Amino acid sequence: VVNAAVQEDVDVLGVSLLSGAHMTIIPRILQGLKDAGAEDIIVVAGGLMPDEDADELKRLGVAEILGQDTPPPAIVKSLHRLVAERGRQ
């Protein structure tokens, strides 16, 4: 995932997990982006997760948590806002 994001020069990387492995997988992705010098990539996460896990992921660097019930227009609005806040790269 990290290699593809870096190779494709993405602005945003969205990770949606329903497996409950978010506290294992997402920190590994964040570390991989850091190791690749790609910390400017905005990471958003979605799926099923307890509030305390969502808080921890945001503390680790996830820009936004979009729960499983987030309507598509709200997702698009959040992504537009995050990219605008970061500015052009």
C-alpha positions in Angstrom: 0.0 0.0 0.0 2.8 2.4 0.9 4.8 1.6 -2.2 1.8 2.1 -4.4 0.9 5.4 -2.7 4.4 6.7 -3.1 4.8 5.5 -6.7 1.5 7.0 -7.8 2.2 10.3 -5.9 -1.2 10.3 -4.2 -2.5 13.2 -2.1 -4.7 11.1 0.1 -4.6 7.4 1.2 -7.8 6.0 2.5 -7.8 2.8 4.5 -11.1 1.1 5.4 -11.0 -2.0 7.6 -13.8 -4.1 8.9 -11.6 -6.8 10.3 -10.7 -5.1 13.6 -7.0 -5.0 12.6 -6.9 -1.2 12.3 -4.6 -0.8 15.4 -2.0 -3.1 13.7 -2.3 -2.2 10.1 -2.7 1.6 10.1 0.3 2.3 12.4 2.4 0.1 10.0 1.2 2.2 7.1 1.9 5.4 8.9 5.4 4.2 9.7 6.0 3.0 6.2 5.0 6.5 4.8 7.4 8.1 7.3 10.2 5.7 6.3 9.5 6.5 2.6 9.7 10.3 3.3 6.0 10.5 2.3 4.5 12.0 5.5 2.8 14.6 3.3 0.3 12.0 2.1 -2.9 12.5 4.0 -4.2 9.3 5.6 -7.9 8.8 6.4 -9.3 5.7 8.0 -12.7 4.2 8.0 -14.5 1.1 9.1 -15.5 -0.3 12.5 -13.5 0.9 15.4 -14.1 2.0 19.0 -13.8 5.7 19.8 -10.7 5.2 21.9 -8.9 3.5 18.9 -10.1 6.3 16.6 -8.6 8.9 19.1 -5.3 7.0 19.2 -5.1 6.7 15.4 -5.6 10.5 15.1 -2.9 11.0 17.7 -0.6 8.8 15.5 -1.3 10.9 12.4 -4.5 9.8 10.8 -6.1 13.0 9.5 -9.7 11.9 9.7 -11.7 8.9 10.9 -14.8 8.2 8.7 -17.1 5.7 10.3 -18.9 3.0 8.4 -22.1 5.1 8.4 -20.5 8.2 7.0 -22.5 9.3 3.9 -20.5 9.5 0.7 -21.1 13.3 0.3 -19.6 13.8 3.8 -16.6 11.7 2.8 -16.0 13.8 -0.3 -16.4 17.0 1.7 -13.9 15.8 4.3 -11.4 14.9 1.6 -11.8 18.3 -0.1 -11.3 20.1 3.2 -8.2 18.1 4.2 -6.5 18.7 0.8 -7.4 22.4 1.0 -6.1 22.7 4.5 -2.8 21.0 3.6 -2.4 23.2 0.5 -0.8 22.3 -2.8 2.2 20.0 -2.8 
